[in-house]
Amino acid sequence: MDLVWISIGASVLALLYALVSTKIILEQPKGTPKMNEVAAAIQEGANAFLKRQYKTVFIFWLAIVIVFGLLAYYLPSSFNWITPIAFTVGAGLSALAGYIGMQISVRANLRTAKAAEKGLQEALRISFIGGTVTGMSVVGLALLGFSVMYLLVNSPIELIGFGFGASLVSLFARVGGGIYTKGADVGADLVGKTELNLPEDDVRNPATIADNVGDNVGDCAGMAADLYESYVITVLASMLLATYAGLSSSALILPLLVGAVAIIASIIGTYFVKTNNKNRIWSALNKSILVSSLLSAIGFLILTGLLGELQYFPPLIAGILVAIVIAYITGHYTNKNTAAVREIAIASKSGAGTNIIYGIANGMRATAFPVITIVAAVIFSYFVYGDGAFGIALASMSMLSLTGIIVSVDSYGPITDNAGGIAEMSGMSAKIRATVTDPLDAVGNTTKAVTKGFAIGAAALAALSLFVAFANEAQITTLSILNPFVITGLFIGAMIPYVFSAITMRAVGSAAAKIVEEVRRQFHSIKGLMQGKAKPDYARAVDITTQAAIRSLVAPALLGILSPIFVGFFLGVQGLGGMLAGVIISGLVLALMMTTGGAGWDNAKKYVEEGHFGGKGSDTHKAAVVGDTVGDPFKDTAGPGLNPLIKVINMVSLLIAPLLIGLSAPLMLHLSVL
């Protein structure tokens, strides 16, 4: 038990690092009054969205706490009062992680734009320091919250509610932020770029501020809550499996210590991000990931040796290798300098149709090697260590232990994206945009894609661990596809990610349509707007997007919460087990296809905008913009939203497992008899 204090100490160190980084950011110069005006509008819009989103989350939190309270009162043998308390703490810290990430992002963007006047290296330094605040806050809050709760209750089984709270907030943050950011982005592009030939982030476009707000609430706050949840879930699953297997006390808390070691390695890794070459930005960021991974591997070897548990070292190495390989593969299919992305740009020469065909094909083929990598890690981790399920969980924990540096690299993306917008809208030199903010932003698309691939791969491994934990809780020994309930559950589980994606894609389409109408209205009704003599109503576009996103939150959340409950009670534990298997497999492949494919579309558009195949304003460019509008909800809404959906479904299944054991037969069997 005393060793838990090591993880608490490391998590406090991460939070102190984030605090110091925040101080560095706030001390940087903020630029001209015009730059501050643009940044203030972005900050105001982001705060307004987050406030409304958390109001919706509060309603769900209250309803679930009441349900947990009733279950604890009427079914004390299956539930107790720790569950709603743990649920509240898990949800609260997840919301806090997203809030911190967004607050620093909307401040670092302004400082990065000003730093761009000094050159690429200084702008990279400021934007990455801003990213480290989010990264270290996420991992610090996750490890601190779980370690303290475990110290208090001394049982991972009592902390299932903690994981569910993290999953629920992550689902809201990912889906809500994704709908907002892509509704605004697509709406801004369809009118601004394809109809009026306006440049990116043009001050005349009424949707520009909403678009920049979306980068923060989606890619910063959303990703922060997402990986906070993945981290917590992985720690929980690992400790649950160690408990079920009756492993030693050192094995039980090993996931917490793995997280502590990786925090220190990640902090060291942050100091390796330096370059003054616009073609080596990704190399500089990637170096920090590689250094953190190497130092973590050395630390894991020392840790397992000191604990006398060297048999756990191979699966820990497997997890690190999965993270590195997925990052490399994702970069190959999304970096604008690779053949895969340039093929999409070339296809744009013959129109939007061929662009979309090549973009979808790029996303589909990009699923192969990540899936093979995950499969190899699962087989290796299962057989290299006797208790295979715990080996898989350790591989997942090792991978997620790098969350601090991964989120730091990811959060750099929305900061540089916003910095480019501020530079454009405040009238900074075109040379600064071309030589500093545009190259930083283009690499940001790759970093966000890599992080999404990382998050999805880690979610798959964590979901497998949760699946085994569910089997233990539900007392399932085998799942046979010859069982009609199992095969029925498989079909339902495989279907759910597609239904979820349809709901979220339609929500983006609806929000984008409203923005298109509003942008057109303003250009027609505000005299002098096109000539730059009048100011657009940015607040109106922000408000429309916010309302559309919040209204669209309920259906995806209910799908994730209610689907396992209905399947569990109608098809029993066997049917629910089949459903979990289906949703994990289907969700993993679909999420990889959408996120990687979407990023490829985005960077193909940027490749054309650099002057290739006619450059901005050409027919090729317009076709690339159309492809990007399809890819946007793929990569930033539906695709990443599947990550928390998979885990919410698994967590709800884990929570209701004790209730399902008591059923004499599934309700469907009773209905068939009638």
C-alpha positions, 0 to 999 in steps of 0.5 A: 500500500505504501508504494501507492504514494509513489504514484501520488507523488509522480502525479503531483509532479505532473501537476506542478509541471503543468502549473509552471508551464502555465506561468511561462505561457501567461508571461509571454507578450500578447501582441496588438489590440487587434490580436487580443480582440480576435483572441478574446472572441475565441475565448468567449465562445469557447467558455460559452460552449463549455458552460452549456455542455457542462449543464447538460452533463450535470443533468445526466450526472444527477439522474445517474447518481439518483439511480445509483442511490436507489440501487444501493438502497434496494440492492445493497448486495450488488451496489453500495454508496461508494459507487455514486461517490466514485462516479462523481469524482471520476466525472468531475476530474474528467471535466476538470481535465477538459476545462484546463486544457481549453483554458490554456489553449485559448490563451496560448494561441494568442501568445503563439501568434505573437511569438511567430514574429520571432520565428518558427522555433519560438512559435513552436516553443510557446505552442508546445509549452501550452500543449504540455499544460494539457498533457501533464494535467490530464495524466496528473489528474487521472493518476492522482484521482485514481490513486487517492480513491484506491488508497481510501477504498483499497479495492479496484472493484469499488472503483468501477463507478469512477471509470464510468464517470470518466467515460460519460464525460468523455463521451459528451466532450468528444461528441459535443466538441466534435459536432461543434467544431466540424459544424462550424468548420464545414459551414465556414469552408462551404461558403467562404472557400467554395462560393466566395474564394475567401482564404482560410480564417478570413476576417470577413467570414462570419463563421471564422470565430466559431471555427477557431472556437471549435478547435479548442472545444473539440481537439483540446477539451475533447481529446483531454477528456478522452485520454483522461478516460482511457488512462483511468479505464486502463488502470481500472481494468488492469487492477481488476484483472489482477484482483480476479487472478489473485496476483501479488500485491506488487502486481496489483499496484503495478499499473499505478507505478507504471504510470508514475515512471512514464510521467517522469519520462514524459517530462524529460521528453518535453525538452527535446522539441526544438527546430528552426526548420519548417520541414522538421517540425514533426520530427522534433515533436516525434523525437519527444515521443521516442525519447519518452518511450525509450526512457519509460522502457528503461524505467519499466525494466528497473521497476519490474526488477526492483519488484521482483516481477520481471515476467511483466516486462515483455507485455509492457514493452509490447504496449510501447511498441504498439504506440510507436508503430501506430504513430508511424503508420498514422503519419504515413497515411496523413502527412502531406509529404507522403504518397498516400496524401498526394494521391488524394490531391492528384485525384482532386484534379478530376473533381470532388467525386474522385477526391472522395473515392481516394479519400475513403480508400486511403482511410480503409487501407490505413486500418490494416497495419494498426489492426495487425499491430494490435493483434500481434501485441494481444497474442504476444502479451497473452502467451508471453505471460501465464495469466494472458488477460493481465498481460494484455491489460499491462500492454494497454497500461504501458501504451496509455502511460505515454498519455502525458507526452502524447496529449502534449503533442496533440494539444499543440495542434489546436493552439497553432491552428488558432494562432494562424487564424489570429495572424490572418484576422489581425492583419499580420504579415503574410510572410509570417503565415507562410513561413511560420503559422501555416507550417505549424498548423499543417503538422498539427493535422498530423499530430492530431491524427496520430493522437487519435490513432493512439487513442483508438488503439489504446481503447481497443486494448483497454476494451479487451481488458474490460471485456475479460473483467465483465466476463469475470463479473458476469461469471461467463466461462465461454462464449460460443457463436453457436449460441443464438444469444451470442450471435445475436449480440454480435450482430447488434454490437457490430451495428451500434458504431454505425448507428452512432456514426450516423447520428453524429454525422447527421448532427454535423450536417445539420449544424453546418447547414445552419451555419451556411445559411447564416453566413450567406444571410450575413453576406447578403444583408450586411452592406460592405461585408464582402469589401471589408468595410463592415464587421460580421456578427461572429457571436450569432454564428457561435451561438447557432453552432453551440445550440446545434451541438448541445441539442445533438448530445442526448441521442449518442449518450443514450445509445451508449448507456441504454444499449447494454442495459436492453441487450443485457436484460433481453439477451442475458449475459451471453447476449451482452458478451456477444454485443461487447465483442461486436462493438469492440471489433466494429468500433475499432476498425471504423474509428481507424478508417474515419480518423485516418481518412479524414486527416488525409483529406485535410492535408491533401487540401493543404498540399493543394493550397501550397500552390500545387495543381493550381493552388487556392481558388482553382477547381482542384482546390474546390474539389479538395475542399469538398473532400475535406468537408466530408473528412472533417466529421469523419476525423473529428466527430464520429471517428474519435467519438467511437472511442468513448462510446466503446468504453461507456458500453463496456463500463455500463455492462460491468456495472449491471453484471451483478444484476444479470447473474440473478436472472433465471433466463433472458427476457427474450426467452420468456417472450419466445415461450409466450 
